[in-house]
Amino acid sequence: MKTRKTLTAMFATGALATLQAQATLIAYEGFDTTNAIASDASATGVTGSGFSGYGNTNFRMDLEAGLSYTDGSGNTLVSTGRSAGMDTAVGGTQNLQLALNSTITNSGTVYMSFLIDITAVTSFGVNGGLQDSEVGNSSSPTSANEAIFRSTSTNLGIYADGTGIDERTGPSTGTGLYFFVAELNMDTETMTGYLNPTDLTNIAGTATHTISESATSTWGDMSHFIFSLGGQEAGTIDEIRIGTTLADVAPIPEPSSTALLGLGGLALLLRRKK
């Protein structure tokens, strides 16, 4: 009897511990709201955690259907709510900016990820990532860019203004859904971007494109996240995560949670039968 009680406690405790093992993030925005599609992306109830709120935000950015990503093994990125952006190009730069609660300083390693669905693009018009300051609603964000995934006239790439990082070895600039993960090693001043991994449990080893470059000058502090669309671009962004480990920014449901709960339930049933 004592053995069964011990097993029951072990299964229940293990299941609870697994379910509670959530990523510790510096910041997260999943646009987890019931606000209507096409309503203002900066409406009350949208902002997630780790962001103090929206900075300059062009009113044309609105809520769209949420984005999702599944790898070749059937693992699905944890995602919730809506996405934010524009479903049509409207002319003129549109900036959606989120201010971080705490500035990311130039030390250690930080990870960032987001889903981005590009539905119209011509050249340099799509930017997503970290910047050192807020820019105007319709201003070019380039001068503030510190760790950016962007489109160019040829290929998708990574960029940091004034640091020497401008690597354009991603896929050809074009439309599509991209899961972008970045490792920012502040100590070596190196940015590495991983695109569309085929295995979410091994992002670095299975990325369809790996884009990496080291800075020739020091990175600045990073205080904001930006999603910017140029005058002929359209698209949406979702599941913005900033954390201190790769696992933080690429969470997938843990199958072991369901298994442990099932075993825990079985143990309880066995105990009741006795």
N, C-alpha and C positions, 0 to 999 in steps of 0.2 A: 504493500500500500504506500509506504514511504517513497519507494522508487517511482511509482506512478505520479505521486504528487510532485516529486522533484523534476521529473520529465515535463510535467504540465507547466511548472513554473519556468523551466528552461526554455520551452518552446514559446510561451507567451512573451517572456522577456526578450528573446531573440527576435521575434517578429516585431515587437514594439521598437526595439533598437534599430532594426533595419528600416522601418517606416519613418523613424525620426531622423535618419541619417540624411539630412538635407544639405545642399551646398551652402557654404558661407560666402556670400557675395558682397563685393564692395557696392555694387549697384545693379538694379534689375528693372527693366520695363518690358512688360508683356502686353500692354494696352488691354489689360484684363478688366473690361467694362461691358455693361449691357447697353451703353449708349448706342444709338442707332448708327448703322452704316451711313456714311456721308456727313455725319455730324462733326463738329469741331474736334480735331485731334488733341487740342490742349484743354478740353473741357474738364470740369471738376470730376474727380473720380477715376481719372486715367492714370496718373503718375504712380509708378510702382514704389520701389524702395531704393534708398541710397541717392536719390535725386531730390534736391530741394525744390524743384519745380521747373517750369518752362522758362527759358529766356526769350529772346526775340523769336517769335513764331509766326510765319506768314499764315494768314487766315485761310489760304487755299489748301493747306494740308488738312486732310480729314481722315476719319476712321474708315477702314476698309476691312474686308474679310480677313481673318487670321491666317497666318502662314504656317506650314508644317514641313518637316523634313524626315524622310525615312531612308536609312542606309540599305546597302545590298543584302544585309542579313536580316532585315525586318525590324531593326532597332529604330525607334522613333524618338526624336528629340522632344523633351517635355515642352509643351507650348500651351498657352491659354489665350482667351480673349480675341481681340481684334488685331489689326496691323494699322500703320499710319502712313499716309503719303498722298499720292494723287493718281487717279485712274486715267487722266488725260493730260497732255502737255498744254500749258496755258500761256506760255511766254513769260520771260523774266525769271530770274533766280528765285527759288523758294527754299527757305531754310527752316528746319525744325530743330530746335536746340534744347537740350536738357542740361541743367546745371548740377554738377556733382555736389553732394553734401561735403565731401572732403576732397581736396585737391590731391592728385596723384603726383608725388614728387619723384625726382630723378634718382631712384635707388631701388634695388631689388628687381623682381620680375612680376609683371602683371599680364593677365590674359583677358582677352575681349572676344566676344562672339556676337553675331546677329544673323538673322535671316533677311535677305533682301531679294525682292522680286522686281527685276527691271523689265518694264513693258514697252518702253520707248527710249532710245538712246542714239546719239549721233557721234559724240566726241567726249569732251571732258566734263560732261554735265552731271555725272552721278558721283557723290561723295558720301561716305559714311565712316564715322570713327571719332577719335578724340582730338580735341583742339585746346589751345592754351588760353583762349578768351572767347567772349561772345562777339558775334558780328551782327550787323543789321539784318532785318527781315529779308531783304532782297539783295544783300551785298555778296560779293564774291567771298567765299570762305577760305581761299587759298592761303592767305598770309597767316591765318590762325591754325592751319593744319599741323598736327603733331604726329598722329598715327592714323592714317587714313587708307581705306580701301576705295579705289576710284576707277572710273572709266577713263580711257584716253583715246586719242585718235586712232590707235592701233589695237591695243590689248588692255585688259583689266590689270591693275597693278596696285602697289602700295606707295605711299607718299608721305613725306614729312617736310614741310617747307623750311628751307634754310639749313637743312642738316645733311644734304647730299643723298637722302633716301628718295629714290624715284625709280623703282624697279617695275618694269612693264612686261613680265614674263608669264602672266596669266593667260586665260583663253582670249580669243579675239573678242573685242568689245561687241556686245550684242545683248539681246534680250534673254531672259531666263531667270530661274530661281537659283540663288546661291546661298549656301551656308558658309559663312566666312568666320574663321577662327584666327586670332592673332596672338603671338607671343611677343611681348615687349620686354626684352632684357635691358633694363636701364643701366646695368653695370658695364655691359659691353656695347651699349648703344646700338643694339641689333633688333630689327623688326622682322619677324617671320610670319607670313600669312599662309594659312591652309584653306583650300577651297574644296567643297563638296567631297568629304571623305566617304569612302565606301564602307567603312566600319567606324561607327561612332565610339567604339571602345579602343580604337587605335588611330586616332586622328592624324598624328604626324606620319605614321607609316602607310596610310591608305589615302591620303589626300590626292585628288585628281590633278591638282596643281599646288606646288609649294613655291612661294615667292619670298625671297629673303634678301636683305641688304643691311649693311652697317652704316651708321651715320659717321660723317666726317667732322661733325661738331656736336656739342652737347644738346640733348633734348631739353625742351622747356617743360615746366610743370603743366599738367593737364587738368583742366577745370570743367570742361563741357563735352558733351557728346553731341554730334551734329549729323543730321541727314539732310543733304542738300541736293536739289534737282535744278538743272539749268533750264533754259527757255524751251528746249525741244525734248526734254526728258520726262518720263513718267515712271512711277513705280512705288512700291511700299516697303516698309521695314518693320521687323517684328523681333521679339525675343532678344532684346539687347541685354547682354550680361557682361559684367566686369568683375573679375575675381583674381585670386592669388594662385590657383592651380588650374590645370587644363580640365580636370574633372568638374570643377566649379562651373565652367562656362559651356559644358556639353553634357547636361544631365539627361539620362535616359531612365525610364522606369526600371526598377530592380525586380527581376523575376523571382528572386529569393524571398521577397516580401510575401507574395501570394503563397509560395510553397510553405513558408514558415507558419503563416496563418492557418493554412490547411492542416498541417501537422499538429499545430496547437489545438485546433478544433477536434481532431481525432483523439488526441490525448484526453481532452475533457470528456468526450463521449465514453471512452474506455473507463474513465474514473467513475462516471455516473452509473455505468452498468454494474460495477462492482458494489 
